């Protein structure tokens, strides 16, 4: 599948849409059918990685939206300190407000920034997550390289986006969502694998989940 020419303006247009969507974002049906299943997959993977050891870790959540996954992780037994990052300041504002209303808010912080230019030093995090926002990024390889840069040796990148490599996924993401959102690109699994390889990740593996809204988790070790 040839990578389409994605205009740089798609980032600003996406930010404008998500700025307007922030207030009602948590009421979207996508939370039930796509987002929450993705967050559960992340939690399962993080439990398998750090659950038994109980070792604390620092996690960056890229494209955090209103911080629902971050709250789920902070409320879990896992000892994580979480930084959520989103290109839409209004999403971060809602996420901060939600965090302040909980007893685990002290483990959460938020920053509005560009995923292509992460405002963190090299080797700042033990894990990076990115859920269902990757298709909005016009320079996807650059984003994966940045995620690799901020990971410590042995750290994990967990990336979830729509799986468009079967007929259901193609219809859902390439046809329907592509027509609604425009200027998005759901990369096939093989291209995501090449992104990870080019960034220097090892032990790359995949996990498909869901039927009607099929998702694909890709995991790589720094």
C-alpha positions in Angstrom: 0.0 0.0 0.0 1.5 3.3 -1.1 1.7 6.0 1.5 -0.5 8.9 0.4 0.9 12.4 0.3 -0.4 13.8 3.6 -0.4 17.5 3.9 1.2 19.1 7.0 -2.0 21.1 7.4 -3.8 17.9 8.5 -2.3 18.3 12.0 -3.8 21.8 12.5 -7.1 20.7 11.1 -7.2 17.6 13.3 -6.3 19.8 16.3 -9.2 22.1 15.5 -11.6 19.2 15.3 -10.4 17.7 18.6 -10.5 21.1 20.3 -14.2 21.4 19.4 -14.8 17.8 20.4 -13.1 17.9 23.8 -16.2 18.7 25.9 -18.3 15.8 24.5 -15.5 13.4 23.7 -16.2 11.1 26.7 -19.8 10.6 25.5 -18.8 9.3 22.1 -19.8 5.8 21.2 -16.3 5.2 20.1 -15.4 5.0 23.8 -17.4 1.9 24.1 -16.5 0.2 20.8 -12.9 1.2 20.2 -11.2 3.3 22.9 -12.1 1.3 26.1 -11.1 -2.0 24.5 -7.8 -0.5 23.5 -7.2 0.8 27.0 -7.9 -2.7 28.4 -5.3 -4.1 26.0 -2.7 -1.6 27.2 -3.4 -2.5 30.8 -3.1 -6.2 30.1 0.3 -5.7 28.4 1.5 -3.4 31.2 0.5 -6.0 33.9 2.3 -8.7 32.0 5.4 -6.5 31.9 5.5 -5.0 35.4 2.6 -6.5 37.4 4.5 -9.2 39.2 7.7 -7.2 39.9 5.8 -4.2 41.3 8.6 -2.0 39.9 7.6 1.6 39.4 7.8 3.1 35.9 7.3 6.3 34.0 4.9 6.3 31.0 4.2 8.8 28.3 0.7 8.6 26.7 0.9 10.2 23.3 -2.5 11.4 21.9 -4.0 11.1 25.4 -7.3 12.8 24.6 -9.2 13.4 27.8 -7.0 11.1 29.8 -9.4 8.2 30.4 -6.6 5.6 29.9 -4.3 7.6 32.2 -6.8 7.5 35.0 -7.4 3.8 34.5 -3.7 3.1 34.8 -3.2 5.5 37.8 -6.1 3.8 39.6 -4.6 0.3 39.0 -2.1 -1.5 41.3 0.7 -0.7 38.8 3.1 1.9 40.1 3.1 4.2 37.2 3.7 7.9 36.9 2.0 9.2 33.8 2.5 12.1 31.5 -0.3 12.6 28.9 0.4 14.5 25.7 -2.0 15.8 23.2 -1.9 18.3 20.3 -5.2 19.8 21.4 -4.9 22.0 24.5 -8.6 21.6 25.3 -8.2 17.8 25.5 -5.4 18.4 28.1 -7.6 20.8 30.0 -10.4 18.3 30.3 -7.9 15.6 31.3 -6.4 17.8 34.0 -9.8 18.6 35.4 -10.7 14.9 35.5 -7.4 14.1 37.3 -7.9 16.8 39.9 -11.2 15.2 40.9 -9.6 11.9 41.8 -7.3 10.6 44.6 -4.7 9.6 42.0 -4.4 12.9 40.3 -0.9 13.4 41.8 0.5 10.7 39.5 -0.8 12.4 36.4 0.4 15.5 34.4 -0.4 16.8 31.0 1.3 18.8 28.3 0.0 20.1 25.0 2.6 19.4 22.4 3.3 17.9 18.9 4.0 14.2 18.7 6.7 14.8 16.1 8.6 17.0 18.5 8.3 15.5 22.0 9.4 18.1 24.6 11.4 15.6 26.6 15.0 14.6 27.0 16.3 11.4 25.5 15.6 8.3 27.6 13.0 9.9 29.8 10.4 7.1 30.0 10.1 3.4 30.5 7.0 3.1 28.3 5.2 5.0 25.6 1.6 4.4 24.7 -0.3 5.7 21.7 -4.0 4.7 21.1 -6.1 5.5 18.1 -4.4 8.8 17.1 -1.6 7.5 14.9 -3.7 7.9 11.7 -3.8 11.6 12.3 0.0 12.0 12.0 1.2 13.1 8.6 4.8 12.0 9.3 4.3 8.7 11.0 7.9 7.5 10.8 9.1 10.7 12.5 6.7 10.1 15.4 7.9 6.5 15.9 11.5 7.8 15.9 10.6 10.4 18.5 8.9 7.8 20.7 12.0 5.6 20.5 14.2 8.6 21.4 12.4 9.3 24.7 12.4 5.6 25.7 15.0 4.2 28.1 16.9 1.0 27.1 14.5 -1.9 27.4 11.5 0.4 27.4 8.3 -0.5 25.5 6.4 1.3 22.8 2.7 0.1 22.7 0.9 1.5 19.7 -2.7 0.8 18.8 -4.5 2.0 15.7 -7.3 0.7 13.5 -6.5 -2.6 11.8 -7.4 -2.1 8.1 -6.0 -5.3 6.6 -9.2 -7.2 6.4 -12.5 -6.4 4.7 -14.2 -5.2 7.9 -11.2 -3.0 8.9 -10.9 -1.6 5.3 -14.6 -0.7 5.3 -14.5 0.8 8.8 -11.3 2.8 8.6 -10.4 3.4 5.0 -13.9 3.9 3.7 -16.1 5.2 6.5 -13.7 6.9 8.9 -11.6 8.1 6.0 -14.7 9.7 4.4 -15.7 11.4 7.7 -12.4 12.6 9.0 -10.5 12.9 5.7 -6.7 13.5 5.6 -6.0 10.4 7.7 -4.0 7.3 7.0 -4.5 4.0 8.8 -1.2 2.3 8.0 -1.2 -1.5 7.2 0.5 -3.7 9.7 3.5 -4.3 7.5 4.2 -0.6 7.2 3.9 -0.1 11.0 6.4 -3.0 11.4 8.8 -1.2 9.1 8.4 2.0 11.1 9.4 0.1 14.2 12.4 -1.5 12.5 13.6 1.8 11.1 13.5 3.3 14.6 15.6 0.6 16.0 13.0 -1.4 18.0 13.5 -5.1 18.6 11.3 -8.1 19.4 8.4 -6.5 17.5 5.1 -8.3 17.9 1.4 -7.7 17.1 -1.9 -8.4 18.6 -5.2 -8.0 16.8 -8.5 -7.5 18.7 -12.2 -6.7 18.1 -14.2 -7.6 15.1 -16.4 -4.7 14.0 -13.9 -2.1 15.1 -10.7 -4.2 14.6 -7.7 -2.8 16.4 -4.0 -3.7 16.1 -1.5 -3.4 18.9 2.1 -3.3 17.9 4.8 -3.6 20.6 8.5 -3.0 20.3 11.4 -3.0 22.8 13.9 -0.1 22.8 
